[in-house]
Structures are given as structure tokens and as C-alpha cells.
Amino acid sequence: MAGVQKSSGPMAEINVTPLVDVLLVLLIIFMITAPIPLEKIKIDLPQPNPNVHQPENPPEPINLKIDQGGALYWNNTPVDENGLKAQFAVVAQQTNQPEIQIKAADAVAYQYVATVLADAKQYNLVKIGFTEGDNQ
């Protein structure tokens, strides 16, 4: 017969099916016998304060824009850094502080944003948010 070879040597291929079956059985046994933690973990989550009420008419947010050159715009009015600090001082004295929404251009250097945040912190302003910037 042509094309049929008779070999009396060992097989070079390994049958991995029984090995996979044994591993799956061991995995199931370990999953069943694994100790389930019975200790409850105590987590101290902050609870809402029922005495704090949100103001009915919150003030309009202030839009602070920073363009890619570092120029500042307070509600679309150009201001310099000293003018910005003066505006922060006025806002800091209000009892119901408005939120300051910072809108920085995508290409603005981080130093400009960090300076604005440091100035806001200097006047104890805490209501600060970020909005999506322009591609100027």
C-alpha cells in the first residue's frame, strides 16, 4: 500500500483533554471549599445632614474662561490677574457664594489653571467646577 507508513515509535502528540477535565474538577472543588469570609467589615460612610437645606434660588454660576495664551475672561469680560483677585474678594464676602465654572482651552498651559486655583484657594472659595474648554 502506497502512502501508509507503519511506525512503531512513540506518539509525539499529547492528549490534553483529560488534563483539562482534571483541572476543571479541581477548580470546582477549590471554589466550593474556599472559606467564605464571615466577618462583616465595618464601613463608616458619611451620612447626609437633614438640617442642611439647599438654597431655593442659588446664584448664577460665574464663568471664568482661560484661553490658550493665559488670558482670563470673567463672564466674557477680559480681566487681568489683579482684577481676578478683586473679583474673588467680592465673591468671597457673599454669604451664598456662586459656583465658579472654569472653562480652560484645550491647549492652555497647566500653570495658568494652577494659578487661578491657587488664587481661589487664597480667598477660601470652595465652589469651583470645570466645564469643557474651547479649542482656541
GUDRENRO-914077 format. One line per field, with one value per residue (C-alpha): residue in one letter; y, x, z; residue number from 1. Coordinates in nm, 2 decimals. Example, Ala and Ser with C-alpha at 12.3 -4.5 7.8 and 13.67 -1.06 7.14 Angstrom:
2
res <- (a, s)
yy <- (-0.45, -0.11)
xx <- (1.23, 1.37)
zz <- (0.78, 0.71)
n <- (1, 2)
//
This chain:
136
res <- (m, a, g, v, q, k, s, s, g, p, m, a, e, i, n, v, t, p, l, v, d, v, l, l, v, l, l, i, i, f, m, i, t, a, p, i, p, l, e, k, i, k, i, d, l, p, q, p, n, p, n, v, h, q, p, e, n, p, p, e, p, i, n, l, k, i, d, q, g, g, a, l, y, w, n, n, t, p, v, d, e, n, g, l, k, a, q, f, a, v, v, a, q, q, t, n, q, p, e, i, q, i, k, a, a, d, a, v, a, y, q, y, v, a, t, v, l, a, d, a, k, q, y, n, l, v, k, i, g, f, t, e, g, d, n, q)
yy <- (0.00, 0.33, 0.63, 0.44, 0.43, 0.20, 0.35, 0.16, 0.47, 0.66, 0.92, 1.28, 1.43, 1.48, 1.45, 1.74, 1.66, 1.45, 1.71, 1.99, 1.77, 1.72, 2.09, 2.19, 1.94, 2.07, 2.43, 2.34, 2.17, 2.47, 2.71, 2.51, 2.45, 2.80, 2.98, 3.24, 3.55, 3.55, 3.87, 4.18, 4.48, 4.80, 5.09, 5.44, 5.61, 5.98, 6.04, 6.32, 6.60, 6.65, 7.00, 7.14, 7.27, 7.37, 7.73, 7.78, 8.03, 7.96, 8.24, 8.22, 8.05, 8.26, 8.16, 8.20, 8.13, 8.08, 8.09, 7.91, 8.22, 8.25, 8.55, 8.54, 8.63, 8.68, 8.63, 8.71, 9.03, 9.03, 9.07, 9.05, 8.86, 9.16, 9.21, 8.84, 8.86, 9.16, 8.96, 8.67, 8.90, 9.02, 8.67, 8.55, 8.81, 8.69, 8.47, 8.25, 8.21, 8.13, 7.84, 7.94, 7.73, 7.73, 7.68, 7.63, 7.59, 7.25, 7.39, 7.61, 7.55, 7.40, 7.68, 7.93, 7.70, 7.63, 8.00, 8.06, 7.77, 7.90, 8.24, 8.10, 7.90, 8.21, 8.36, 8.04, 7.98, 7.62, 7.60, 7.55, 7.34, 7.27, 7.28, 7.17, 7.40, 7.56, 7.47, 7.82)
xx <- (0.00, 0.14, 0.11, 0.07, 0.36, 0.39, 0.57, 0.64, 0.78, 0.61, 0.34, 0.47, 0.13, -0.01, -0.38, -0.47, -0.84, -0.80, -0.57, -0.83, -1.10, -0.89, -0.81, -1.18, -1.28, -1.00, -1.11, -1.47, -1.35, -1.14, -1.43, -1.67, -1.43, -1.28, -1.36, -1.62, -1.54, -1.80, -1.67, -1.85, -1.64, -1.75, -1.75, -1.81, -1.99, -2.08, -2.45, -2.65, -2.72, -3.10, -3.06, -2.88, -3.12, -3.02, -3.10, -3.42, -3.26, -2.90, -2.69, -2.59, -2.26, -1.97, -1.80, -1.42, -1.26, -0.89, -0.77, -0.46, -0.25, -0.35, -0.59, -0.87, -1.24, -1.48, -1.83, -1.69, -1.52, -1.14, -0.96, -0.60, -0.48, -0.52, -0.88, -0.94, -0.82, -1.05, -1.35, -1.26, -1.25, -1.60, -1.73, -1.57, -1.76, -2.10, -2.29, -2.43, -2.13, -2.19, -2.01, -1.71, -1.71, -1.36, -1.35, -1.00, -0.89, -0.75, -0.41, -0.37, -0.07, -0.14, 0.04, -0.24, -0.51, -0.30, -0.25, -0.63, -0.70, -0.43, -0.59, -0.93, -0.80, -0.64, -0.99, -1.14, -1.36, -1.48, -1.75, -1.53, -1.62, -1.47, -1.65, -1.54, -1.29, -1.27, -1.02, -0.89)
zz <- (0.00, -0.10, 0.13, 0.45, 0.68, 0.97, 1.27, 1.58, 1.77, 2.05, 1.97, 1.96, 2.03, 2.38, 2.45, 2.68, 2.72, 3.04, 3.18, 3.12, 3.28, 3.59, 3.62, 3.59, 3.86, 4.09, 4.02, 4.12, 4.44, 4.54, 4.47, 4.68, 4.97, 4.98, 5.30, 5.27, 5.48, 5.76, 5.93, 5.84, 5.75, 5.92, 5.69, 5.83, 5.54, 5.57, 5.63, 5.48, 5.73, 5.74, 5.88, 5.57, 5.31, 4.96, 4.88, 4.68, 4.44, 4.40, 4.25, 3.88, 3.83, 3.73, 3.40, 3.41, 3.08, 3.03, 2.67, 2.54, 2.59, 2.95, 2.91, 3.17, 3.10, 3.39, 3.24, 2.90, 3.02, 3.00, 3.33, 3.44, 3.74, 3.98, 3.85, 3.90, 4.26, 4.32, 4.18, 4.40, 4.71, 4.62, 4.57, 4.90, 5.10, 4.97, 5.21, 4.93, 4.71, 4.34, 4.17, 3.97, 3.65, 3.49, 3.12, 3.00, 2.64, 2.54, 2.47, 2.78, 2.99, 3.33, 3.51, 3.42, 3.57, 3.88, 3.94, 3.92, 4.16, 4.40, 4.39, 4.46, 4.75, 4.89, 4.92, 5.06, 4.75, 4.75, 4.49, 4.18, 3.88, 3.54, 3.21, 2.87, 2.71, 2.37, 2.10, 2.06)
n <- (1, 2, 3, 4, 5, 6, 7, 8, 9, 10, 11, 12, 13, 14, 15, 16, 17, 18, 19, 20, 21, 22, 23, 24, 25, 26, 27, 28, 29, 30, 31, 32, 33, 34, 35, 36, 37, 38, 39, 40, 41, 42, 43, 44, 45, 46, 47, 48, 49, 50, 51, 52, 53, 54, 55, 56, 57, 58, 59, 60, 61, 62, 63, 64, 65, 66, 67, 68, 69, 70, 71, 72, 73, 74, 75, 76, 77, 78, 79, 80, 81, 82, 83, 84, 85, 86, 87, 88, 89, 90, 91, 92, 93, 94, 95, 96, 97, 98, 99, 100, 101, 102, 103, 104, 105, 106, 107, 108, 109, 110, 111, 112, 113, 114, 115, 116, 117, 118, 119, 120, 121, 122, 123, 124, 125, 126, 127, 128, 129, 130, 131, 132, 133, 134, 135, 136)
//
